[in-house]
């Protein structure tokens, strides 16, 4: 649910409320009880969940994650051992 910011025109009290988009705008100020609330336009924050978004698929600097499907064989290693890494072998 979105977070909306309100300001009272009478006392200047500002506050935030979590509301459904379909909920009617608030009218009564919780501080002074006058009906002079105004919904403010402010920056919003949200998170896109699932696959296909930057945070889940592209944030790794262009490195693709290898997925193994059931019944598939793992990728073959290079001939001659580890390929000259830092594992401590003689290559």
HELIX and SHEET records of a PDB file:
HELIX    1   1 UNK A   54  UNK A   58  3                                   5    
SHEET    1   A 3 UNK A  14  UNK A  19  0                                        
SHEET    2   A 3 UNK A   2  UNK A   8 -1                                        
SHEET    3   A 3 UNK A  37  UNK A  40 -1                                        
END                                                                             
